[in-house]
Every structure is written in structure tokens, then in C-alpha cells.
């Protein structure tokens, strides 16, 4: 069955001989995905913002689809309001921000600015946003405050950047260690020079 498979170079179309595994099947070489790339892919603070947007509209994720819950519509805000509030939070809830370097003072000032803007937007556009009471204003305030503050705390003092640098450094050490253990005919060891 291994004879039925022919591997070719994607650019030239020239057949390529692939090393065979012990089972008799040939497999294309794979480049292992680095831990650094895996970590970066998992840092997605923007995903929670989309969930918050739907929750503000009184929707629940049911069988993979967001559905409006009738009992929650008296407390829900409009699509326009949920859209504006979530877009405001996205300024802090992004992968770029997570990989930055922030101080505690910068985090607190940025959080306060975003929360004040959310309050201003809600007060100015209360009819369009479907706000019916002060309890909704406080509710939105707490959501924006919590999400923004906690998201901005992640990059404090380069926390995630240092984690990524540590991952890269660890991989380099493993590779260097394996190279040192290997055997080479061109070793600088004088003992080998006597024989060659």
C-alpha cells in the first residue's frame, strides 16, 4: 500500500522520496507547533466581549446559537447599546494589549477612563440603548469595570511577554543540550585529533 502513495514537491511537482516509518507507511514531515504559538493562540480576551454583548441583550447560547430569552427582555439593553459598550471594551480586551507592558498606574487610569466613557454613553443615549433604570447603569458599570480591569491586569509588568520569552528560552536550552550530547567527527576535543 505504501507503493501507491507518491509525494511531490508542492512548488515544482517533482516526486520526493519520503523516509519510511517502521510500519511500512510513509508520512510527510511535520513541523511541530511551538509552545509559544499555542500560548499566543489561547490568549483571546476579545472572546468574552462577544459573550457580554449577547448577555446585555438578554440572549443565551443554546445549541450553538444565541437566542433571545423572553424573561430577560425587560432588563436587556438594545442591540445598539450592547454593540457600543462591547466595542468600548474591545479597546482593552485585545491580544495586542495582553502582550504589552503596563504599569499598575496605567491600568487603573485606563480602566477609569473606559468606565467613565461607558457611563457617559449610557446617560447620553439612554433611550436608544433601552435603559429603563439606574440599576441598569450600575450593572453596565460593573461589567465594564470588571472586564476591563482584569483584562488589563494580565499584561502588568510584561507578565505574558515574560511567559512567552521563558517558553522560547526553554526550547533553546533543550536544543542546545541535545546538540552538546551529539557525536561529531569534527569535535574540538584533542583526543580525537590524534586519531585523524
C-alpha positions as CSV (number, residue, x, y, z in Angstrom):
1,X,0.0,0.0,0.0
2,X,2.9,2.4,0.6
3,X,3.9,2.0,-3.0
4,X,0.5,3.6,-4.0
5,X,1.4,6.9,-2.4
6,X,3.7,9.3,-4.2
7,X,4.8,12.6,-2.5
8,X,5.7,15.5,-4.7
9,X,7.2,18.9,-4.0
10,X,4.4,21.4,-3.9
11,X,6.3,24.1,-5.8
12,X,8.0,22.0,-8.6
13,X,5.8,18.9,-8.8
14,X,9.0,16.7,-8.7
15,X,8.5,13.4,-6.8
16,X,10.1,13.3,-3.3
17,X,11.4,10.2,-1.5
18,X,10.0,10.2,2.0
19,X,11.6,8.2,4.8
20,X,9.5,5.2,5.8
21,X,8.3,4.6,9.3
22,X,8.6,1.2,10.9
23,X,5.0,0.3,9.9
24,X,5.8,0.5,6.2
25,X,3.8,3.7,5.6
26,X,5.4,6.9,4.6
27,X,4.4,10.1,6.3
28,X,5.2,13.7,5.3
29,X,7.4,15.6,7.7
30,X,5.6,17.7,10.2
31,X,6.9,20.8,11.8
32,X,5.9,20.7,15.5
33,X,3.9,23.6,16.7
34,X,5.8,25.6,19.3
35,X,4.5,26.2,22.8
36,X,4.8,29.9,22.2
37,X,2.4,29.8,19.3
38,X,0.0,27.7,21.3
39,X,0.0,30.1,24.2
40,X,-0.5,33.1,21.9
41,X,-3.5,31.4,20.3
42,X,-5.0,30.8,23.7
43,X,-4.8,34.5,24.7
44,X,-8.1,35.7,23.4
45,X,-9.6,38.4,25.8
46,X,-11.9,39.5,22.9
47,X,-14.0,36.4,23.1
48,X,-15.5,37.4,26.5
49,X,-16.6,40.7,25.0
50,X,-18.8,39.0,22.4
51,X,-20.4,36.9,25.2
52,X,-21.0,40.1,27.2
53,X,-22.6,41.8,24.2
54,X,-25.1,39.0,23.8
55,X,-25.8,38.8,27.6
56,X,-26.5,42.6,27.7
57,X,-29.2,42.0,25.0
58,X,-30.8,39.2,27.1
59,X,-29.6,36.3,24.9
60,X,-28.4,32.9,25.9
61,X,-26.2,30.5,23.9
62,X,-28.4,27.4,23.2
63,X,-27.2,24.6,20.9
64,X,-24.6,26.9,19.4
65,X,-27.0,29.8,18.6
66,X,-27.7,33.0,20.5
67,X,-31.4,33.1,21.4
68,X,-33.4,35.8,23.0
69,X,-34.8,34.9,26.4
70,X,-38.2,36.5,26.8
71,X,-38.0,36.7,30.6
72,X,-34.8,38.8,30.4
73,X,-36.0,41.3,27.8
74,X,-37.3,43.8,30.4
75,X,-33.7,44.1,31.7
76,X,-31.9,43.8,28.4
77,X,-30.5,46.8,26.5
78,X,-30.8,47.4,22.8
79,X,-28.5,46.0,20.1
80,X,-27.1,49.4,19.5
81,X,-26.3,49.8,23.2
82,X,-24.8,46.4,23.5
83,X,-22.7,47.0,20.4
84,X,-21.4,50.3,21.6
85,X,-20.5,49.0,25.1
86,X,-18.8,45.9,23.7
87,X,-16.8,48.0,21.2
88,X,-15.6,50.2,24.0
89,X,-14.4,47.2,26.0
90,X,-12.6,45.8,22.9
91,X,-10.1,48.7,23.1
92,X,-8.7,47.0,26.3
93,X,-9.7,43.4,25.5
94,X,-7.4,42.5,22.6
95,X,-4.4,40.2,22.1
96,X,-2.2,43.3,21.4
97,X,-3.0,44.8,24.8
98,X,-2.4,41.4,26.5
99,X,1.1,41.2,25.1
100,X,2.0,44.7,26.0
101,X,3.8,46.1,29.1
102,X,1.6,48.1,31.5
103,X,2.1,49.6,35.0
104,X,-0.4,49.5,37.7
105,X,-1.0,53.2,37.3
106,X,-1.6,52.9,33.6
107,X,-4.0,50.1,34.2
108,X,-6.1,52.0,36.7
109,X,-6.2,55.2,34.7
110,X,-7.2,53.3,31.5
111,X,-9.9,51.4,33.3
112,X,-11.3,54.5,34.9
113,X,-11.3,56.3,31.5
114,X,-13.2,53.4,29.8
115,X,-15.7,53.1,32.6
116,X,-16.4,56.9,32.6
117,X,-16.9,56.8,28.8
118,X,-19.4,53.9,29.2
119,X,-21.3,55.9,31.8
120,X,-21.4,59.0,29.6
121,X,-22.5,56.9,26.6
122,X,-25.3,55.3,28.6
123,X,-26.5,58.6,30.0
124,X,-26.5,60.4,26.7
125,X,-28.1,57.6,24.7
126,X,-30.3,56.1,27.4
127,X,-33.4,55.9,25.1
128,X,-31.5,54.4,22.2
129,X,-29.8,51.9,24.5
130,X,-33.1,50.8,26.1
131,X,-32.1,51.8,29.6
132,X,-35.1,51.9,31.9
133,X,-33.5,52.5,35.3
134,X,-30.4,53.4,37.3
135,X,-29.9,49.7,38.2
136,X,-29.0,49.0,34.5
137,X,-26.5,51.9,34.6
138,X,-24.8,50.3,37.7
139,X,-25.0,46.8,36.1
140,X,-23.2,48.0,32.9
141,X,-20.7,50.0,35.0
142,X,-19.7,46.8,37.0
143,X,-19.4,44.7,33.9
144,X,-17.2,47.2,32.1
145,X,-15.1,47.8,35.2
146,X,-14.6,44.1,35.9
147,X,-13.8,43.0,32.4
148,X,-11.5,46.0,31.6
149,X,-9.6,45.9,34.9
150,X,-9.0,42.2,34.9
151,X,-8.0,42.1,31.2
152,X,-5.6,45.0,31.7
153,X,-4.0,43.3,34.7
154,X,-2.8,40.4,32.6
155,X,0.0,42.4,30.9
156,X,1.0,44.2,34.1
157,X,4.8,44.2,34.3
158,X,5.1,42.2,31.0
159,X,3.7,39.1,32.6
160,X,2.6,37.3,29.5
161,X,5.5,38.6,27.4
162,X,7.9,37.2,30.1
163,X,6.0,33.9,30.0
164,X,6.5,33.7,26.2
165,X,10.1,34.7,26.4
166,X,10.6,31.9,29.0
167,X,9.0,29.4,26.7
168,X,11.3,30.3,23.9
169,X,14.4,30.3,26.2
170,X,13.4,26.8,27.5
171,X,13.1,25.5,23.9
172,X,16.6,26.9,23.0
173,X,18.1,25.3,26.1
174,X,16.7,21.9,25.2
175,X,18.0,22.2,21.6
176,X,21.5,23.3,22.8
177,X,21.6,20.5,25.3
178,X,20.8,17.9,22.7
179,X,23.5,19.3,20.3
180,X,26.1,19.1,23.1
181,X,25.3,15.4,23.7
182,X,25.7,14.6,20.0
183,X,28.8,13.0,18.4
184,X,30.8,14.8,15.8
185,X,33.9,13.7,13.8
186,X,34.9,17.4,13.8
187,X,34.9,17.7,17.6
188,X,37.5,20.1,19.1
189,X,38.5,17.5,21.6
190,X,42.2,16.9,21.2
191,X,41.9,13.2,21.9
192,X,40.0,12.8,18.5
193,X,42.6,14.8,16.6
194,X,45.3,12.3,17.4
195,X,43.4,9.6,15.5
196,X,42.5,11.6,12.4
